[in-house]
């Protein structure tokens, strides 16, 4: 960033709340770290698939080996709802736990975070929809991701769906941020190819969206750019060779950095457009955001400041040269993102997903209500969302 970019030095308050521990087999340090932050009885929050992979056994041995008591809640589902969170809280209360460990994908970490709100502050999940609504201290938490995607391990937000409407609620509070994010690349080797693709595309999308939001600042810029550099180069390698541990590590670290970027600059219209596809039709989040992101990049590319950022990202990826016209770079970046979907064998249109064209109006209305769209570099109206969905159709 040179002197010509001084106009972008907007005010910020950078307060990292999560210690990041990275390295192969660092899950063996889980018990030591839990004891270090004052835990004596840990609740391990995970899902049945993680148990089958044996990851929970590694976590159990590390925790119990450090002399802590362990209780296991293994009923996490994809896109957790208020029902699963309440079930987790009821279980935790019966065990008198004083530390939470979220082991798995974003769903496990979100369930643990959501449970933390209710366990310590009472009420129901809807009471915390928004930012900073927890008034009491919360339990310490360690997040251990087994997928490289959401970056939830470095965020103070829990994404929980309402059990009835399936609308996603972003419930955030500084106290909800994990004390420690434990990033062990070996845990991601067991991801099926489809899961690795969807979560990986989500991580790339986080890097791209956070780079251009209206809340972006010099710190988030560093995080977004490095997250993009790591993920865009590592994702194709993971797709081609799932056992490439170096690429797995780059994806895991990139996803965490993108999570930190979200914490500092929020997200944009691609996530606002993706969430209704998940809530209304059950489209996997990574598939949904991966489909909508290239369309949003082209839409945002009409904004000069966003275009300049996209130009930087395209140059980082090697798909645009220095001095190349900005609009060419925007198109090159959008094409690169579409290529990730193609390489992963994911749907490239709403038609492929079986979504009727008649539903576009309703989807557009829902997208305008999504919080993340408010931070998009260009204002996005219902008419704009309608157009974006039609481009994806």
N, C-alpha and C positions, 0 to 999 in steps of 0.2 A: 504494500500500500504506500504510494508516494504522496507528495504534498498536494497533488491534484485531487486526492481522495479525502482531504481533510473535512469536506462537507459531510462525509459519512460517519464522522466521529460523534455519534449521538450519545447522550448520557446513558449510563448503565450502572447497575448494582450487581456485581458478580460475586455470588456467595455459594461456592461449591459445598454442598451438604453431604456428599457421598464420597467416601474413600474408595478408590478403585484399586483392586488387587488383581493382577493379570499374570498368567503363566500356565504352561502345561502342568496338569495334576495339582494345581493349587487348591483344589477342593479338599485336599488332605489337611489344609490349614483351617478348615471351617470351624472345627471345635475350638482351636486355639483363639481364633478371632471372636467367636461367640463369647468365650469366657472373658476376653479382653474388654468387651463392651458391657460386661456385667450380667450376662445371662446365666441362669441356673437351670431353667426348664424351657426347652425350645419346642415350639410347634413347627413341624415341617409341613408346609403346604405344597401339595404337588398333585399330579394326576396319575391314573392307572398306567398310562403308556410309559411314563418316566420310571415307574416301578419295574415294568417289564424289561426296560433297558438296563436295570441294575444301578442307575444313578442314585436312587434313594438309599441303596445299601451303602454306597461309598460315603454319602452324607451322614448316614446313621452311625457308621463306624467312627467317623471323624468327630462327631458331636459327643457320642458316648465315651469315646476314647479320651476325651478331655475332661470327663467327669460330670458332664451335664445330663440331666434327665431329658428324654425325648418322647414327644407324642406326635403321631402321624395323622394328618388329615389328607386323604387322597381322593377326594371327590370333585376336584376341579374339572370344569368342562370348558370347551372352547367358547369364547365370548361369554364369560361368566355373568350371571344375572344376580339381582338382589337376593334371590332365593338361595343360591349357593353361598353367598357371603354370609347370610343369616345362619345358614347351617354350620359354616365354619366358626362363626362367633359362638354359637351354642356349644360346640365341641370344645373350643378354647376355654370358655368359662368353666366348663366342668373339669378342666385339667389344671387350672391355675398357672398358666404359662406366663413367662416374663420376657420372652424373646420370640420373634417370628422369623422363619426362614422360608422364603419363596423360592422353590426349586422347579424350574421348567421354563415354559415360554411365557409370553406376556400375560396369559390368562392366570397362571399360578401366582405371578408376582402381583397382579391386580387384585386377585382374590385375597391375598395376604394383606395388601395395603387397605383394601376395602374393609376387611375384618378388623384391622387395627383402628380405623375410625370408630366403628361401633363398639368395639371392646373397651376402648378407653374413654370415649365421649358420649356413648349412648345414642338413642334415637334410631332413625332409619337412614338408609343410604341417601335418599333424596335430600336430607337435611344438609348434606355436604356438597351438593351439586354446585359447582362454582369454585371459588378460591378463598382459602383462609377462614373457613367456618368452624374449624375445630378449636375449642377454647381450652382444652386440657392437654397435658403432655401425652405423648403416644409412646408405645413400646418400641424399643430398638428393633430394627429389622435388617437382615442380611439377604440380599437378592443374588441368586445363583442361576443365571440364564443357561438354558440348554439349547436355545436357538439364537441365531444372530439376526435380530429383526427389530423388535419393538423399542429397545432402549429403555424399557420400563425400569431397569435396574438403576438408572441414573436420573429418575424423574420423581417428582413429588405428587404426581397425579395417578389416580386409580381410574381406569375406564370400566365402568360397570353398566350393564344393560338393565333397564327396567324389566321385571319379569313379565309384565302384561304387554307392554308396547314394543319391547326390544330396542327402544331408543337408547343410544349410548349416553351415559352421563359422565362427564369429566369432573371428578371430585379431587380437588387439589389443595394441599396445605404444606408449607415448608416442613412441618413436623412429620409428614408422611413419607418423606424421602428416606430411602434405605440408608442406614449408617455406613454400610459396606456393600459394594458390588464386587462379587467374586467371579472373575472371568477366566474360566478354564476351557481352552479350545478343545480339549479331548472330549468334553461333554457334548459337543456339537457333532461329533463324528457319526452318531447314531440317527441323525435326522434323515428321514426318507427324502428322496430327491424333490418331491413335490413340496414338502414342508420347507426345505432349504431354499427352494426357489421363491416361494411366497413370502417367507420371512426376510429373505435377502433383498427382494424387490422393495419390500416395505422400508428396509434400512436405507436403501438408495433414495427412495422417495422422501424420507425424512431429511436427508442431507440436502436434496434439491429444494424442497419447500422451505426449510428453515433459512436457506441462503438468501431468499428474496422477500420475506415477510416485512410488514411495516414495523415490526418490533426488532428487526435485526440490528446488531450493534457490532463493534469491533471484536468482541470476544466470541459472539456467536458465529461471526464470519470465519474465524480461525477454526472453530469446531466443525462448522458445516463443510468447509472446503477440505479439511483433512478426512472427515468422514466420507465424503464423496470420493476422494482420491483412493482411499483404502477399499471401499466397497465396489466401486465400478470396475476396478481391475481384478479384484478377488472373486467376484460373483461368477464370471465365466469359468474361472479355474475350478471352483467348487462344483459347478454343473458338469464339467468334463471329467473331473477326478475327485469324487467325494472323499477320498482318503488323503487329500492334500492338506496336511495339518497346518502348514504355513498360511495357506489361503483361508482355512477355517479361522485361524487366529486373527487374520486381517479383517475378516467379516465381523467377528465378535467384537473386536476393538472398535471398528468403524461404527457398528450399531450403537455401542455405548456412547461414543462421541456424538453421534447424531441425537441420542437421547438427551445428552447435556445441551446440545444446540436447541432442542425443543424447549427445554427448561428455560432457556434464555431468549428465545425468539418466536416460539409457538409455531403453528403450521398454517396451511392455506387452503385454497379452494379444491385441490385434488382430494384432500381428506374430507372436506365438506361434501364433495360429490360421491365419495366412496362409501361413507357411513350409511346413507340410505339404502345402497345396494345390499349391504350386509344385513341391516335391520329388516328390510322389506322382503328380500329374496334369499337371504342366507349365503350370499356370495362371500367367499373367504376374503378377509381384509386385504391381504397382499395382492390377490388377484384384482380386487376392486380398485385399489389405489394405483396399481400398476397400469390398469387399463385407462384410467382417467388422467393420470399425470402428464403424458405427452400432449394431450389436448389442452390442459391447463398451461403447460409451458408455452405452447404456441399463442394462447390467449394472452398470457402475461407478457409475452415478448413484444407486445405493442407498447408496453411501458418502457421508457428509455432506461431507467435505473435497473429494472429487472433484466432487461436485455443485456446490459453490461455485465451483470452477474452471471447470467447464463453463458455469455461469451467466455468468461473466465473458466467456468466449469467445463465447457466444451474443449477449451484449450488444455485443461488438466487431463482430460480423457484422451487427448490426441486426435480428436475428430474435427478440430478447427485450428487454423494457424493464426499467429499474431498478425494483426492488420487485416484479417478477413472481415468482411461486412458483418455487422451484428446479426442481421436477420438470417444470414447463411448459417451462423453459429447456432442460433436458436433452433433452426430446422435440423441441424446436425445433432444437437443434443436430444431433441424430441425423437429423432430416428434411432439414436442409440438406446433410448429408454424403451422404444417399441421393440427393438432387437432383443432386449432381455426377456420380454414376454414370449417372443417367438422361440428363442433358444430354450426356454423352460417348458415349452409345450403348453402354455397357458392360453386361454381364450383372448382373442384380440378385438372382440366386439361384443356388444350387448346381445346381438342376435345369437352368437355362439353360446351365450349363457342362458338362452331361452327366455329372455325378458321381453315381453310384448311392447311394441312401440307405443301402444295406448297408455302405458304406465309412465311415460316420460314426464308428463305434466305434474303428476303426483310426486315423482322423484325430485323434480326441480323445486317444487314447493318445500319439500322436506329439507333439501340441501340449503336453502336460504335460511333455515332455522339453525343450522349447525354453527357452533361457536367459532370453529377454526377459520371459516370463510371471512370472518371480520378482520383477519390479519393479512389477507391476500393483498399483494401490491396494487392490484386493480380492483376497484369495486365490482362485485359480482351480483347482478340482479337475478331474479327468477328467470327472466328472458335469457340471460347469459347462460345460466345453468341448463336451461332447456336446450340451448344451442350446443353446449358441451356434450350433453347426453346424445344428441342427434348425431354429432360427429363420431361418437363412440358406437352408434347403432349400426 
